[in-house]
Amino acid sequence: MASTPQNVNAILDAYGVYPLHKAAALGHKENLITLLESGLSPNAPNYDCLTPLHEACIQNQPECAEILINYGSKVNATSLDGGTPLCDACAGGSLLCAQLLVKMGAEINPPFALSTPLHEACLKGSVECVEFLINAGARLNVNDCNFGTPLHAATLRHRTDCVRKLLQSGASVNATKIHETALHVAVREQFPEIVEILIEYGANIFASNNQNKLPIDLLAEAEGHIYDLLTHHSAEPASLKDVCRRKIRLVLGSERLKYVRELKLPKSLTSYLSHELQECDP
């Protein structure tokens, strides 16, 4: 095992860098072990109350994260904003770190964080982390302090695949943040593909925000693809097929939707209920 040169730690300390945090973030496993063996605490916070485990996770260093946990790092340690290492793993798009943390007891829905791991995964655009968290029991419709629900966050950052994954998993398409739906966000930000997906899943085009504006009122001009979508669906009622699907999915709820594929149903019906892109009529 290679030892850490004494002058290296002296230089790092002189510049105010925390050696354990640095080693964890850069993936220097041997240095990390040497520092831990020298007696440095694996839970020592920096000025933001981030632990070395936070640093390893946000920089996608699963091997360093495992070393720190083996030396006693707390998997649910919180930073100044209440963020946990799992929040940072998802913010960095690190599926391996997220899987390790959950295996070691990390909370999927940390109670005091300003943002949840699912929000962070959506903001990053990591569909793999989003799917993993949903399967692990992440709450789909919880509001954070900034964006709203994970669906709002994914919409705002134009994470189309995450939007679809959330909705397929049972996220509420009409959940609000200060009376604003994800459809309001998608229209205002001019994301036509996301507008289409939201409408497909039953977005209410007549929902008013806190300024009493419908999604269509947020358009600068009465033209374009989004305008055409909204006017078309405002004039045409949803098909009976779509109404039935929405009702069935609502009754099942997000907790039971994941088991649809385990039922002995015709493939076309499973495809229909799952909103697959190449669905067949049941």
SVG drawing of the C-alpha trace seen along z (x, -y; Angstrom):
<svg xmlns="http://www.w3.org/2000/svg" viewBox="-65 -37 72 52">
<polyline fill="none" stroke="black" stroke-width="0.4" points="0.0,0.0 1.4,-3.3 1.8,-5.9 0.8,-9.6 3.9,-11.8 3.9,-14.2 4.6,-17.3 1.5,-16.6 -0.8,-16.8 1.0,-19.9 0.5,-21.7 -3.1,-20.8 -3.7,-21.9 -1.9,-25.2 -4.4,-26.0 -7.4,-25.1 -8.2,-21.9 -9.5,-19.0 -7.3,-16.0 -10.0,-13.3 -12.5,-15.2 -9.9,-15.7 -8.8,-12.1 -12.5,-10.9 -13.4,-13.4 -10.4,-12.5 -10.7,-8.7 -7.3,-8.4 -8.1,-5.1 -4.7,-4.4 -4.3,-8.0 -7.8,-7.8 -7.1,-4.6 -3.8,-6.0 -5.5,-9.1 -8.2,-7.1 -5.7,-4.8 -3.9,-7.9 -6.9,-8.7 -8.8,-11.3 -12.5,-11.0 -14.6,-9.7 -17.4,-12.0 -15.5,-15.2 -17.5,-18.0 -16.0,-20.8 -17.3,-24.4 -20.6,-23.3 -21.0,-20.4 -20.2,-18.0 -18.5,-14.8 -15.9,-12.9 -18.8,-10.5 -20.8,-13.4 -17.7,-14.3 -17.1,-10.7 -20.7,-10.4 -21.1,-13.6 -17.9,-12.9 -19.0,-9.3 -16.3,-7.5 -18.1,-4.3 -14.9,-2.6 -14.0,-5.5 -17.6,-5.7 -17.4,-2.0 -14.0,-2.5 -15.5,-5.4 -18.6,-3.5 -16.4,-0.6 -14.5,-3.0 -17.7,-4.3 -19.0,-7.1 -22.7,-7.9 -24.8,-7.2 -27.4,-9.6 -25.2,-12.5 -26.6,-15.9 -25.1,-19.0 -26.1,-22.6 -29.2,-22.2 -30.1,-18.8 -28.7,-17.0 -27.5,-13.4 -24.8,-11.5 -27.7,-9.8 -28.9,-13.3 -25.3,-14.0 -24.9,-10.6 -28.1,-11.3 -27.0,-14.9 -23.9,-13.5 -25.7,-10.7 -23.8,-8.0 -26.0,-4.9 -23.3,-2.8 -23.0,-5.1 -26.8,-5.3 -27.1,-1.5 -24.3,-1.2 -25.8,-3.8 -29.3,-2.3 -27.8,1.2 -26.1,-0.3 -29.3,-1.9 -29.5,-5.3 -33.0,-6.9 -34.7,-7.1 -36.9,-10.0 -34.7,-11.9 -36.9,-14.0 -35.0,-17.2 -33.5,-17.8 -34.5,-20.8 -34.4,-18.5 -34.9,-14.8 -32.7,-12.3 -35.4,-11.8 -35.5,-15.6 -31.7,-15.5 -31.7,-12.6 -34.4,-14.4 -32.4,-17.6 -29.3,-15.7 -31.3,-13.8 -30.2,-10.4 -33.0,-8.0 -31.1,-5.1 -31.1,-6.8 -34.7,-7.8 -35.8,-4.3 -33.7,-2.9 -35.1,-5.3 -38.7,-4.7 -38.2,-1.0 -36.7,-1.5 -39.7,-3.5 -39.1,-7.2 -42.1,-9.4 -43.2,-10.6 -45.3,-13.7 -43.5,-15.4 -42.7,-19.1 -39.2,-20.3 -38.4,-23.9 -37.4,-25.1 -39.0,-23.3 -42.1,-21.6 -42.5,-17.8 -39.8,-15.7 -42.0,-16.1 -41.7,-19.9 -37.9,-19.5 -37.5,-17.2 -39.8,-19.4 -37.9,-22.6 -34.5,-21.0 -35.9,-19.5 -35.3,-15.9 -37.8,-14.3 -36.8,-10.7 -37.2,-11.4 -40.6,-13.0 -41.8,-9.9 -40.3,-7.5 -42.0,-9.5 -45.4,-9.5 -45.1,-5.8 -44.5,-5.0 -47.6,-6.9 -46.5,-10.4 -49.4,-12.8 -49.4,-14.8 -51.5,-17.6 -49.6,-18.0 -49.0,-21.6 -46.4,-24.0 -48.1,-27.2 -51.0,-26.2 -48.6,-25.7 -48.6,-22.4 -45.8,-20.8 -47.7,-21.7 -47.5,-25.4 -43.7,-24.9 -43.4,-23.0 -45.4,-25.6 -43.6,-28.6 -40.2,-27.0 -41.3,-26.0 -40.8,-22.3 -43.3,-20.8 -42.3,-17.2 -42.8,-17.4 -46.1,-19.2 -47.2,-16.2 -46.2,-13.7 -48.0,-15.6 -51.2,-15.8 -50.9,-12.1 -50.9,-11.3 -53.9,-13.6 -52.5,-17.0 -55.3,-19.5 -55.0,-22.2 -57.6,-24.2 -55.7,-24.4 -55.1,-27.9 -51.9,-29.0 -51.6,-31.5 -52.0,-34.3 -55.2,-32.7 -53.5,-31.9 -54.0,-28.7 -51.0,-27.1 -52.0,-28.6 -51.9,-32.0 -48.2,-31.7 -47.4,-31.6 -46.0,-34.8 -47.8,-34.3 -51.0,-32.5 -49.2,-30.3 -46.7,-27.4 -46.8,-23.7 -47.5,-24.1 -50.4,-26.5 -51.8,-24.0 -51.5,-21.2 -53.3,-23.1 -56.1,-24.4 -56.7,-21.0 -57.0,-19.2 -59.1,-22.0 -61.6,-21.5 -61.5,-17.7 -62.5,-15.5 -60.1,-12.7 -60.9,-9.4 -62.8,-6.7 -59.6,-4.6 -57.5,-7.3 -60.2,-8.0 -60.4,-4.3 -56.6,-4.0 -56.3,-7.1 -59.0,-5.8 -57.4,-2.3 -54.0,-3.7 -55.5,-6.1 -57.2,-3.3 -54.1,-1.1 -51.9,-3.9 -48.1,-4.2 -47.4,-1.4 -49.3,1.2 -48.6,0.0 -45.1,1.5 -46.7,5.0 -48.8,4.7 -46.3,6.7 -46.5,9.5 -50.2,10.0 -51.3,12.6 -52.6,10.0 -52.4,10.0 -49.3,8.1 -51.4,5.5 -53.2,4.7 -50.0,4.4 -48.6,2.1 -51.8,0.1 -51.7,-0.4 -48.0,-1.1 -48.2,-4.0 -45.5,-2.3 -44.5,-4.2 -45.5,-1.4 -48.6,-0.4 -51.3,1.8 -55.0,1.3 -56.4,3.8"/>
</svg>
